[in-house]
């Protein structure tokens, strides 16, 4: 088992993982961009974002992306924004997605990037994602109607309250 950044050679397997994993959400009538992303969009995505993979026995099992405020698709709150979280349905319920999530959060977001906080968004009408994020320590902070089929609810998780408060004070002065 290993965690790593995506490479261009991973694009076919990454695309298949996203399409397969998001099929259930599409079947619920919720359309996330990852569900139908093409090679060109993936290439653009991996050049502007940090995309982490979890592999088991050389098979791509799970993925999680970090979108940056300075990238091509920043989150709405000026903080890095998590997205395109997916686990291959063949591995559903085995904890691999949580292992990747916990590793990215601890090793990358907290230890390496030293982020004060991070955001993410999901469909308000999704039957379990909001509760999953709340269990992971996220709190709702806003919403937006970005597509016709759902309202996006935004969540935030604070890692370092002191740094977060200092960041908020600086960002509101500008």
N, CA, C and O of each residue as an XYZ file, in Angstrom:
696
protein
N       0.842     -1.175      0.000
C       0.000      0.000      0.000
C       0.887      1.238      0.000
O       1.890      1.298      0.712
N       0.505      2.222     -0.807
C       1.300      3.436     -0.854
C       0.427      4.638     -1.191
O      -0.635      4.519     -1.803
N       0.915      5.797     -0.769
C       0.301      7.087     -1.056
C       1.283      7.860     -1.910
O       2.488      7.821     -1.664
N       0.769      8.573     -2.928
C       1.668      9.359     -3.777
C       0.884     10.357     -4.597
O      -0.342     10.294     -4.690
N       1.634     11.296     -5.201
C       1.050     12.237     -6.156
C       0.809     11.547     -7.492
O       1.521     10.612     -7.859
N      -0.180     12.008     -8.196
C      -0.507     11.466     -9.514
C       0.568     11.850    -10.530
O       1.249     12.864    -10.379
N       0.706     11.028    -11.559
C       1.560     11.348    -12.706
C       0.694     11.246    -13.961
O      -0.420     10.724    -13.915
N       1.211     11.747    -15.077
C       0.450     11.683    -16.332
C       0.138     10.247    -16.738
O      -0.899      9.984    -17.347
N       1.022      9.327    -16.408
C       0.773      7.926    -16.786
C      -0.409      7.322    -16.028
O      -0.923      6.274    -16.420
N      -0.843      7.970    -14.951
C      -1.982      7.484    -14.164
C      -3.331      7.929    -14.728
O      -4.372      7.466    -14.261
N      -3.332      8.818    -15.724
C      -4.583      9.426    -16.181
C      -5.648      8.398    -16.572
O      -6.789      8.546    -16.133
N      -5.350      7.367    -17.367
C      -6.425      6.419    -17.722
C      -7.050      5.731    -16.497
O      -8.273      5.630    -16.399
N      -6.223      5.270    -15.581
C      -6.743      4.604    -14.382
C      -7.482      5.590    -13.484
O      -8.491      5.243    -12.869
N      -6.983      6.808    -13.412
C      -7.616      7.861    -12.600
C      -8.995      8.199    -13.161
O      -9.963      8.316    -12.409
N      -9.083      8.355    -14.472
C     -10.362      8.657    -15.101
C     -11.362      7.527    -14.859
O     -12.519      7.790    -14.531
N     -10.936      6.293    -15.014
C     -11.823      5.150    -14.778
C     -12.289      5.123    -13.324
O     -13.462      4.869    -13.052
N     -11.383      5.381    -12.398
C     -11.746      5.414    -10.978
C     -12.804      6.477    -10.716
O     -13.818      6.199    -10.076
N     -12.574      7.700    -11.208
C     -13.533      8.779    -10.989
C     -14.895      8.434    -11.577
O     -15.917      8.579    -10.907
N     -14.911      7.981    -12.819
C     -16.185      7.668    -13.476
C     -16.936      6.563    -12.733
O     -18.145      6.666    -12.522
N     -16.225      5.509    -12.339
C     -16.863      4.399    -11.625
C     -17.354      4.828    -10.240
O     -18.469      4.492     -9.840
N     -16.530      5.559     -9.525
C     -16.874      5.960     -8.162
C     -18.034      6.950     -8.126
O     -18.865      6.897     -7.219
N     -18.097      7.838     -9.089
C     -19.154      8.852     -9.096
C     -20.440      8.385     -9.779
O     -21.419      9.131     -9.823
N     -20.449      7.174    -10.305
C     -21.651      6.656    -10.974
C     -22.836      6.610    -10.016
O     -23.954      6.947    -10.405
N     -22.610      6.200     -8.776
C     -23.701      6.120     -7.807
C     -24.313      7.496     -7.555
O     -25.532      7.621     -7.436
N     -23.476      8.523     -7.474
C     -23.962      9.881     -7.259
C     -24.758     10.354     -8.478
O     -25.805     10.986     -8.333
N     -24.270     10.054     -9.652
C     -24.992     10.391    -10.872
C     -26.362      9.707    -10.886
O     -27.357     10.298    -11.307
N     -26.401      8.455    -10.420
C     -27.668      7.727    -10.366
C     -28.662      8.370     -9.391
O     -29.870      8.164     -9.508
N     -28.149      9.149     -8.430
C     -29.008      9.874     -7.495
C     -29.542     11.176     -8.103
O     -30.347     11.874     -7.487
N     -29.081     11.495     -9.328
C     -29.495     12.730     -9.988
C     -28.615     13.914     -9.643
O     -28.967     15.061     -9.919
N     -27.451     13.630     -9.029
C     -26.496     14.675     -8.660
C     -25.312     14.551     -9.611
O     -24.707     13.485     -9.723
N     -24.989     15.631    -10.286
C     -23.937     15.579    -11.296
C     -22.724     16.393    -10.846
O     -22.743     17.624    -10.862
N     -21.673     15.683    -10.445
C     -20.393     16.297    -10.108
C     -19.497     16.216    -11.341
O     -19.574     15.253    -12.104
N     -18.655     17.217    -11.536
C     -17.781     17.270    -12.709
C     -16.917     16.016    -12.841
O     -16.666     15.556    -13.955
N     -16.466     15.465    -11.728
C     -15.587     14.296    -11.767
C     -16.244     13.084    -12.431
O     -15.548     12.201    -12.931
N     -17.555     13.039    -12.439
C     -18.275     11.886    -12.978
C     -18.108     11.723    -14.476
O     -18.224     10.611    -14.991
N     -17.837     12.807    -15.184
C     -17.747     12.748    -16.652
C     -16.487     13.408    -17.190
O     -16.411     13.709    -18.382
N     -15.516     13.634    -16.348
C     -14.302     14.346    -16.748
C     -13.567     13.585    -17.859
O     -13.488     12.357    -17.842
N     -13.028     14.352    -18.832
C     -12.291     13.726    -19.930
C     -10.773     13.879    -19.716
O     -10.330     14.519    -18.762
N      -9.993     13.280    -20.622
C      -8.528     13.297    -20.493
C      -7.965     14.713    -20.426
O      -7.093     14.998    -19.605
N      -8.460     15.595    -21.285
C      -7.959     16.971    -21.318
C      -8.251     17.691    -20.004
O      -7.399     18.409    -19.482
N      -9.454     17.497    -19.472
C      -9.809     18.123    -18.195
C      -8.976     17.562    -17.046
O      -8.580     18.298    -16.142
N      -8.714     16.271    -17.085
C      -7.876     15.660    -16.050
C      -6.461     16.209    -16.133
O      -5.868     16.554    -15.110
N      -5.921     16.292    -17.330
C      -4.571     16.826    -17.509
C      -4.486     18.240    -16.940
O      -3.529     18.577    -16.242
N      -5.478     19.056    -17.236
C      -5.529     20.423    -16.712
C      -5.634     20.398    -15.183
O      -4.979     21.182    -14.497
N      -6.454     19.501    -14.663
C      -6.653     19.377    -13.221
C      -5.353     19.008    -12.503
O      -5.018     19.601    -11.477
N      -4.631     18.040    -13.036
C      -3.423     17.587    -12.326
C      -2.257     18.566    -12.465
O      -1.292     18.482    -11.707
N      -2.332     19.485    -13.415
C      -1.281     20.491    -13.533
C      -1.484     21.651    -12.560
O      -0.532     22.367    -12.251
N      -2.700     21.844    -12.077
C      -3.003     22.985    -11.216
C      -3.319     22.597     -9.772
O      -3.447     23.471     -8.914
N      -3.444     21.321     -9.498
C      -3.855     20.857     -8.176
C      -2.958     19.718     -7.720
O      -2.293     19.074     -8.532
N      -2.945     19.479     -6.435
C      -2.226     18.327     -5.889
C      -3.221     17.179     -5.821
O      -4.204     17.242     -5.083
N      -2.961     16.133     -6.592
C      -3.856     14.986     -6.643
C      -3.114     13.802     -6.035
O      -2.087     13.360     -6.552
N      -3.650     13.302     -4.937
C      -3.024     12.186     -4.227
C      -3.768     10.900     -4.507
O      -4.992     10.874     -4.641
N      -2.987      9.831     -4.593
C      -3.517      8.507     -4.887
C      -3.144      7.537     -3.774
O      -2.102      7.662     -3.130
N      -4.020      6.579     -3.574
C      -3.745      5.445     -2.692
C      -3.750      4.209     -3.567
O      -4.723      3.938     -4.271
N      -2.660      3.461     -3.521
C      -2.536      2.252     -4.324
C      -2.395      1.035     -3.425
O      -1.809      1.096     -2.344
N      -2.945     -0.063     -3.901
C      -2.787     -1.348     -3.233
C      -2.463     -2.357     -4.315
O      -3.223     -2.525     -5.269
N      -1.344     -3.022     -4.166
C      -0.903     -4.019     -5.143
C      -0.916     -3.448     -6.560
O      -1.408     -4.080     -7.495
N      -0.365     -2.239     -6.700
C      -0.243     -1.517     -7.973
C      -1.579     -1.144     -8.605
O      -1.621     -0.783     -9.781
N      -2.655     -1.224     -7.860
C      -3.979     -0.822     -8.350
C      -4.394      0.476     -7.677
O      -4.249      0.634     -6.465
N      -4.911      1.404     -8.476
C      -5.410      2.670     -7.961
C      -6.713      2.398     -7.215
O      -7.674      1.884     -7.787
N      -6.730      2.752     -5.922
C      -7.865      2.441     -5.060
C      -8.667      3.689     -4.703
O      -9.898      3.667     -4.725
N      -7.971      4.776     -4.376
C      -8.654      5.978     -3.899
C      -7.871      7.216     -4.304
O      -6.671      7.147     -4.567
N      -8.572      8.364     -4.350
C      -7.944      9.619     -4.730
C      -8.574     10.788     -3.985
O      -9.743     10.741     -3.600
N      -7.789     11.828     -3.790
C      -8.248     13.069     -3.165
C      -7.407     14.207     -3.729
O      -6.181     14.118     -3.779
N      -8.076     15.279     -4.154
C      -7.387     16.435     -4.730
C      -7.412     17.620     -3.771
O      -8.354     17.799     -2.999
N      -6.356     18.418     -3.839
C      -6.298     19.695     -3.130
C      -6.250     20.780     -4.187
O      -5.295     20.872     -4.958
N      -7.299     21.610     -4.216
C      -7.334     22.769     -5.107
C      -6.791     23.964     -4.335
O      -7.147     24.180     -3.177
N      -5.935     24.731     -4.980
C      -5.282     25.850     -4.313
C      -5.923     27.180     -4.698
O      -6.454     27.318     -5.800
N      -5.875     28.160     -3.794
C      -6.467     29.477     -4.086
C      -5.882     30.142     -5.330
O      -6.549     30.966     -5.956
N      -4.672     29.806     -5.689
C      -4.013     30.423     -6.842
C      -4.148     29.555     -8.098
O      -3.609     29.912     -9.146
N      -4.854     28.430     -8.014
C      -4.980     27.510     -9.142
C      -6.103     27.879    -10.094
O      -6.706     28.947     -9.988
N      -6.369     26.978    -11.021
C      -7.361     27.219    -12.074
C      -8.802     27.070    -11.592
O      -9.724     27.479    -12.297
N      -9.017     26.497    -10.415
C     -10.366     26.268     -9.910
C     -10.362     26.422     -8.387
O     -10.565     25.448     -7.661
N     -10.129     27.650     -7.906
C      -9.997     27.844     -6.458
C     -11.328     27.635     -5.734
O     -12.404     27.808     -6.307
N     -11.220     27.262     -4.471
C     -12.412     27.197     -3.635
C     -12.891     28.615     -3.339
O     -12.189     29.579     -3.646
N     -14.065     28.754     -2.754
C     -14.669     30.077     -2.585
C     -14.192     30.885     -1.383
O     -14.593     32.040     -1.236
N     -13.353     30.320     -0.522
C     -13.035     31.006      0.726
C     -11.561     31.396      0.893
O     -11.142     31.761      1.992
N     -10.788     31.325     -0.163
C      -9.392     31.741     -0.074
C      -8.492     30.746      0.628
O      -7.365     31.086      0.988
N      -8.953     29.546      0.829
C      -8.187     28.467      1.452
C      -8.070     27.308      0.465
O      -8.877     27.213     -0.460
N      -7.087     26.428      0.638
C      -7.097     25.212     -0.157
C      -8.427     24.473      0.032
O      -9.029     24.508      1.105
N      -8.857     23.817     -1.018
C     -10.201     23.235     -1.089
C     -10.080     21.781     -1.551
O      -9.472     21.513     -2.587
N     -10.642     20.856     -0.806
C     -10.568     19.440     -1.144
C     -11.664     19.066     -2.135
O     -12.767     19.611     -2.093
N     -11.351     18.137     -3.017
C     -12.343     17.705     -3.990
C     -11.950     16.423     -4.677
O     -10.877     15.868     -4.439
N     -12.836     15.964     -5.532
C     -12.654     14.750     -6.311
C     -12.186     13.591     -5.435
O     -11.287     12.837     -5.805
N     -12.808     13.467     -4.279
C     -12.548     12.346     -3.384
C     -13.320     11.146     -3.910
O     -14.537     11.209     -4.082
N     -12.617     10.067     -4.160
C     -13.269      8.896     -4.733
C     -12.504      7.631     -4.361
O     -11.281      7.631     -4.224
N     -13.264      6.563     -4.203
C     -12.689      5.237     -3.987
C     -13.337      4.286     -4.977
O     -14.550      4.324     -5.187
N     -12.532      3.442     -5.578
C     -13.030      2.455     -6.518
C     -14.121      1.630     -5.830
O     -13.897      1.108     -4.737
N     -15.294      1.504     -6.449
C     -16.389      0.748     -5.829
C     -16.012     -0.687     -5.440
O     -16.614     -1.256     -4.529
N     -15.023     -1.276     -6.122
C     -14.581     -2.633     -5.763
C     -13.999     -2.684     -4.348
O     -13.965     -3.745     -3.724
N     -13.542     -1.532     -3.847
C     -12.897     -1.472     -2.529
C     -13.775     -0.762     -1.496
O     -13.316     -0.458     -0.395
N     -15.026     -0.501     -1.847
C     -15.938      0.230     -0.966
C     -16.082     -0.484      0.382
O     -16.165     -1.710      0.457
N     -16.107      0.324      1.435
C     -16.336     -0.202      2.776
C     -15.132     -0.834      3.442
O     -15.259     -1.410      4.522
N     -13.959     -0.739      2.819
C     -12.763     -1.359      3.387
C     -11.847     -0.350      4.081
O     -10.792     -0.724      4.594
N     -12.242      0.928      4.099
C     -11.488      1.941      4.817
C     -10.348      2.589      4.054
O      -9.621      3.408      4.617
N     -10.172      2.240      2.776
C      -9.047      2.791      2.014
C      -9.203      4.292      1.758
O      -8.224      5.035      1.823
N     -10.406      4.732      1.472
C     -10.641      6.163      1.288
C     -10.311      6.937      2.553
O      -9.688      7.997      2.490
N     -10.723      6.419      3.691
C     -10.401      7.073      4.971
C      -8.908      7.086      5.244
O      -8.389      8.060      5.789
N      -8.206      6.014      4.873
C      -6.752      5.989      5.061
C      -6.085      7.091      4.244
O      -5.215      7.804      4.742
N      -6.501      7.223      2.984
C      -5.944      8.278      2.138
C      -6.292      9.645      2.710
O      -5.421     10.504      2.838
N      -7.559      9.851      3.054
C      -8.001     11.128      3.603
C      -7.170     11.499      4.835
O      -6.654     12.613      4.926
N      -7.043     10.572      5.773
C      -6.297     10.840      7.012
C      -4.834     11.141      6.722
O      -4.243     12.017      7.354
N      -4.244     10.419      5.766
C      -2.847     10.653      5.416
C      -2.670     12.035      4.793
O      -1.759     12.768      5.177
N      -3.529     12.404      3.836
C      -3.435     13.722      3.200
C      -3.624     14.811      4.256
O      -2.881     15.792      4.282
N      -4.607     14.637      5.114
C      -4.868     15.649      6.133
C      -3.661     15.828      7.056
O      -3.195     16.949      7.261
N      -3.161     14.735      7.608
C      -2.075     14.832      8.585
C      -0.730     15.164      7.940
O      -0.048     16.096      8.366
N      -0.352     14.405      6.920
C       0.986     14.552      6.348
C       1.124     15.756      5.423
O       2.161     16.419      5.425
N       0.113     16.043      4.648
C       0.216     17.120      3.658
C      -0.356     18.428      4.195
O       0.359     19.426      4.275
N      -1.630     18.433      4.561
C      -2.291     19.680      4.957
C      -1.734     20.256      6.254
O      -1.500     21.461      6.348
N      -1.521     19.406      7.246
C      -1.064     19.885      8.562
C       0.454     19.939      8.650
O       1.017     20.999      8.924
N       1.134     18.803      8.419
C       2.586     18.750      8.628
C       3.387     19.463      7.549
O       4.352     20.161      7.862
N       3.007     19.304      6.286
C       3.798     19.877      5.200
C       3.364     21.301      4.852
O       4.193     22.211      4.833
N       2.092     21.499      4.580
C       1.630     22.822      4.168
C       1.338     23.745      5.346
O       1.271     24.963      5.184
N       1.165     23.165      6.529
C       0.905     23.937      7.758
C      -0.315     24.847      7.600
O      -0.298     26.011      8.002
N      -1.370     24.290      7.005
C      -2.576     25.069      6.751
C      -3.317     25.388      8.043
O      -3.383     24.556      8.948
N      -3.872     26.586      8.127
C      -4.716     26.888      9.281
C      -6.068     26.186      9.175
O      -6.681     25.844     10.186
N      -6.527     25.975      7.935
C      -7.830     25.354      7.702
C      -7.921     24.929      6.242
O      -7.070     25.273      5.421
N      -8.966     24.177      5.940
C      -9.236     23.722      4.581
C     -10.752     23.715      4.390
O     -11.510     23.608      5.354
N     -11.180     23.830      3.128
C     -12.610     23.783      2.837
C     -12.919     22.648      1.865
O     -12.020     22.062      1.262
N     -14.202     22.355      1.727
C     -14.695     21.428      0.717
C     -16.158     21.744      0.484
O     -16.776     22.475      1.258
N     -16.704     21.197     -0.572
C     -18.116     21.390     -0.864
C     -18.740     20.101     -1.341
O     -18.067     19.246     -1.917
N     -20.038     19.967     -1.097
C     -20.767     18.801     -1.578
C     -22.221     19.174     -1.814
O     -22.677     20.244     -1.411
N     -22.928     18.292     -2.463
C     -24.342     18.524     -2.754
C     -25.173     18.415     -1.479
O     -25.063     17.448     -0.726
N     -25.995     19.420     -1.258
C     -26.854     19.436     -0.074
C     -27.804     18.235     -0.064
O     -28.118     17.707      1.002
N     -28.257     17.806     -1.224
C     -29.209     16.708     -1.292
C     -28.558     15.326     -1.374
O     -29.257     14.336     -1.586
N     -27.245     15.238     -1.211
C     -26.603     13.928     -1.197
C     -26.937     13.241      0.125
O     -26.844     13.866      1.181
N     -27.327     11.956      0.085
C     -27.837     11.317      1.296
C     -26.838     11.068      2.428
O     -27.264     10.884      3.569
N     -25.528     11.056      2.161
C     -24.613     10.766      3.263
C     -23.338     11.608      3.308
O     -22.668     11.618      4.340
N     -22.981     12.301      2.257
C     -21.695     13.000      2.251
C     -21.583     14.094      3.307
O     -20.546     14.194      3.962
N     -22.606     14.910      3.495
C     -22.522     15.976      4.497
C     -22.253     15.392      5.873
O     -21.416     15.912      6.611
N     -22.944     14.326      6.229
C     -22.729     13.702      7.541
C     -21.331     13.111      7.658
O     -20.723     13.162      8.728
N     -20.817     12.552      6.569
C     -19.467     12.002      6.588
C     -18.452     13.110      6.885
O     -17.535     12.916      7.684
N     -18.615     14.267      6.246
C     -17.672     15.360      6.464
C     -17.796     15.924      7.880
O     -16.792     16.296      8.489
N     -18.992     15.988      8.392
C     -19.173     16.453      9.773
C     -18.467     15.493     10.733
O     -17.828     15.937     11.687
N     -18.573     14.189     10.496
C     -17.871     13.199     11.338
C     -16.359     13.357     11.242
O     -15.643     13.005     12.180
N     -15.861     13.882     10.119
C     -14.427     14.109      9.944
C     -13.986     15.444     10.554
O     -12.820     15.822     10.435
N     -14.905     16.154     11.203
C     -14.552     17.388     11.886
C     -14.833     18.668     11.118
O     -14.414     19.744     11.545
N     -15.526     18.576     10.004
C     -15.862     19.755      9.210
C     -17.150     20.385      9.723
O     -18.018     19.703     10.269
N     -17.260     21.696      9.539
C     -18.461     22.443      9.915
C     -18.980     23.191      8.700
O     -18.194     23.732      7.923
N     -20.319     23.229      8.524
C     -20.872     23.977      7.388
C     -20.615     25.476      7.545
O     -20.731     26.025      8.640
N     -20.262     26.134      6.423
C     -19.961     27.575      6.480
C     -20.682     28.389      5.418
O     -20.611     29.618      5.437
N     -21.372     27.738      4.494
C     -22.073     28.493      3.460
C     -22.636     27.580      2.404
O     -22.492     26.359      2.471
N     -23.278     28.181      1.434
C     -23.826     27.405      0.323
C     -23.956     28.280     -0.912
O     -23.926     29.508     -0.837
N     -24.103     27.611     -2.052
C     -24.254     28.316     -3.327
C     -25.005     27.429     -4.304
O     -24.892     26.204     -4.255
N     -25.764     28.044     -5.181
C     -26.440     27.319     -6.253
C     -25.584     27.450     -7.508
O     -25.682     28.428     -8.249
N     -24.747     26.446     -7.729
C     -23.808     26.475     -8.849
C     -24.303     25.688    -10.057
O     -23.898     25.949    -11.190
N     -25.181     24.725     -9.803
C     -25.727     23.905    -10.880
C     -27.234     23.771    -10.679
O     -27.767     24.099     -9.619
N     -27.902     23.287    -11.712
C     -29.361     23.152    -11.643
C     -29.813     22.000    -10.763
O     -30.927     22.025    -10.239
N     -28.959     20.979    -10.588
C     -29.433     19.783     -9.895
C     -29.128     19.741     -8.394
O     -29.591     18.837     -7.698
N     -28.360     20.698     -7.894
C     -28.121     20.694     -6.452
C     -27.573     22.025     -5.956
O     -26.991     22.809     -6.706
N     -27.782     22.246     -4.671
C     -27.151     23.353     -3.954
C     -25.866     22.806     -3.349
O     -25.867     21.737     -2.738
N     -24.780     23.533     -3.517
C     -23.509     23.135     -2.903
C     -23.438     23.696     -1.500
O     -23.645     24.891     -1.285
N     -23.143     22.824     -0.543
C     -22.913     23.233      0.841
C     -21.412     23.201      1.065
O     -20.749     22.207      0.767
N     -20.882     24.300      1.592
C     -19.453     24.392      1.868
C     -19.180     24.095      3.334
O     -19.942     24.467      4.225
N     -18.059     23.408      3.548
C     -17.621     23.033      4.878
C     -16.186     23.509      5.086
O     -15.437     23.719      4.133
N     -15.829     23.671      6.344
C     -14.477     24.110      6.710
C     -14.014     23.270      7.891
O     -14.802     22.910      8.765
N     -12.724     22.964      7.901
C     -12.105     22.309      9.053
C     -10.898     23.131      9.453
O      -9.999     23.377      8.650
N     -10.893     23.551     10.704
C      -9.789     24.354     11.232
C      -8.777     23.413     11.876
O      -9.129     22.590     12.722
N      -7.519     23.543     11.467
C      -6.439     22.731     12.022
C      -5.678     23.466     13.115
O      -5.246     22.857     14.094
N      -5.510     24.788     12.947
C      -4.727     25.588     13.881
C      -5.501     26.882     14.126
O      -5.474     27.797     13.302
N      -6.187     26.949     15.259
C      -7.082     28.077     15.538
C      -6.334     29.407     15.580
O      -6.828     30.405     15.056
N      -5.153     29.437     16.192
C      -4.393     30.688     16.292
C      -4.021     31.207     14.903
O      -4.238     32.380     14.597
N      -3.467     30.340     14.069
C      -3.099     30.745     12.706
C      -4.331     31.103     11.886
O      -4.294     32.028     11.074
N      -5.408     30.383     12.095
C      -6.649     30.663     11.379
C      -7.176     32.061     11.724
O      -7.569     32.820     10.838
N      -7.179     32.387     13.007
C      -7.647     33.702     13.450
C      -6.771     34.803     12.866
O      -7.281     35.827     12.410
N      -5.459     34.599     12.878
C      -4.545     35.594     12.298
C      -4.786     35.744     10.797
O      -4.786     36.861     10.279
N      -4.990     34.642     10.104
C      -5.267     34.686      8.665
C      -6.577     35.433      8.400
O      -6.635     36.291      7.520
N      -7.618     35.109      9.156
C      -8.910     35.770      8.969
C      -8.793     37.275      9.208
O      -9.355     38.067      8.453
N      -8.064     37.674     10.257
C      -7.901     39.097     10.550
C      -7.168     39.808      9.418
O      -7.533     40.924      9.051
N      -6.144     39.176      8.865
C      -5.393     39.774      7.744
C      -6.249     39.826      6.477
O      -6.253     40.836      5.775
N      -6.967     38.753      6.185
C      -7.731     38.723      4.941
C      -8.918     39.668      4.957
O      -9.357     40.113      3.896
N      -9.443     39.983      6.113
C     -10.559     40.913      6.196
C     -10.120     42.381      6.199
O     -10.940     43.270      5.969
N      -8.852     42.638      6.453
C      -8.346     44.014      6.418
C      -8.115     44.475      4.994
O      -8.124     45.675      4.720
N      -7.910     43.546      4.094
C      -7.570     43.916      2.710
C      -8.772     44.337      1.925
O      -8.652     44.678      0.749
